[in-house]
């Protein structure tokens, strides 16, 4: 099993080097001094598929946490959070 963080790092590096699709991570294979070993394109695709499948659950978690985070922040800075400006 590959580390998902490392896979996403490969994708980010590929984008930084000019890649415009998931297969762009393959361009890292031509630059072995940057990162080694580079995972296969199908492995990157499987990671993206699994992240996409988890997106609804992640969005639900964010929607659930948002009001609690907002309330917490407003308690820390009531004037700024309410637009009162001090």
C-alpha positions as a Python dict, from the first residue, in 0.01 Angstrom:
ca = {
    (1, 'X'): (0, 0, 0),
    (2, 'X'): (130, 341, -95),
    (3, 'X'): (116, 640, 136),
    (4, 'X'): (-171, 863, 11),
    (5, 'X'): (19, 1175, 115),
    (6, 'X'): (318, 1072, -92),
    (7, 'X'): (94, 1001, -390),
    (8, 'X'): (-61, 1347, -363),
    (9, 'X'): (287, 1493, -335),
    (10, 'X'): (375, 1325, -665),
    (11, 'X'): (66, 1477, -827),
    (12, 'X'): (148, 1822, -684),
    (13, 'X'): (506, 1799, -809),
    (14, 'X'): (384, 1694, -1153),
    (15, 'X'): (150, 1995, -1165),
    (16, 'X'): (436, 2223, -1055),
    (17, 'X'): (644, 2083, -1340),
    (18, 'X'): (370, 2158, -1591),
    (19, 'X'): (154, 1845, -1582),
    (20, 'X'): (-212, 1893, -1658),
    (21, 'X'): (-358, 1550, -1583),
    (22, 'X'): (-314, 1264, -1337),
    (23, 'X'): (-81, 1085, -1576),
    (24, 'X'): (148, 1386, -1541),
    (25, 'X'): (296, 1218, -1235),
    (26, 'X'): (475, 998, -1487),
    (27, 'X'): (694, 1294, -1585),
    (28, 'X'): (860, 1252, -1246),
    (29, 'X'): (1005, 926, -1370),
    (30, 'X'): (1221, 1132, -1606),
    (31, 'X'): (1351, 1326, -1305),
    (32, 'X'): (1480, 1059, -1067),
    (33, 'X'): (1680, 1320, -875),
    (34, 'X'): (1351, 1486, -765),
    (35, 'X'): (1161, 1193, -614),
    (36, 'X'): (1199, 816, -616),
    (37, 'X'): (1026, 583, -661),
    (38, 'X'): (736, 728, -858),
    (39, 'X'): (411, 534, -838),
    (40, 'X'): (230, 412, -1145),
    (41, 'X'): (-47, 608, -1316),
    (42, 'X'): (-309, 345, -1224),
    (43, 'X'): (-209, 377, -857),
    (44, 'X'): (-259, 754, -873),
    (45, 'X'): (-597, 703, -1043),
    (46, 'X'): (-708, 459, -774),
    (47, 'X'): (-617, 710, -502),
    (48, 'X'): (-814, 987, -671),
    (49, 'X'): (-1110, 750, -714),
    (50, 'X'): (-1102, 660, -344),
    (51, 'X'): (-1076, 1026, -240),
    (52, 'X'): (-1367, 1115, -467),
    (53, 'X'): (-1574, 833, -320),
    (54, 'X'): (-1509, 970, 29),
    (55, 'X'): (-1598, 1327, -69),
    (56, 'X'): (-1964, 1311, 40),
    (57, 'X'): (-1863, 1186, 384),
    (58, 'X'): (-1596, 1456, 411),
    (59, 'X'): (-1843, 1726, 309),
    (60, 'X'): (-2093, 1602, 567),
    (61, 'X'): (-1823, 1621, 834),
    (62, 'X'): (-1734, 1978, 732),
    (63, 'X'): (-2100, 2082, 731),
    (64, 'X'): (-2146, 1930, 1077),
    (65, 'X'): (-1833, 2096, 1220),
    (66, 'X'): (-1881, 2439, 1062),
    (67, 'X'): (-2141, 2581, 1307),
    (68, 'X'): (-1937, 2464, 1607),
    (69, 'X'): (-1620, 2619, 1467),
    (70, 'X'): (-1803, 2942, 1387),
    (71, 'X'): (-1949, 2961, 1738),
    (72, 'X'): (-1607, 2897, 1891),
    (73, 'X'): (-1442, 3171, 1684),
    (74, 'X'): (-1719, 3421, 1758),
    (75, 'X'): (-1669, 3360, 2130),
    (76, 'X'): (-1299, 3444, 2088),
    (77, 'X'): (-1360, 3765, 1897),
    (78, 'X'): (-1723, 3875, 1931),
    (79, 'X'): (-1679, 4230, 1795),
    (80, 'X'): (-1484, 4127, 1486),
    (81, 'X'): (-1703, 3822, 1413),
    (82, 'X'): (-2025, 4021, 1427),
    (83, 'X'): (-1889, 4295, 1201),
    (84, 'X'): (-1894, 4542, 1490),
    (85, 'X'): (-1539, 4655, 1421),
    (86, 'X'): (-1456, 4711, 1787),
}
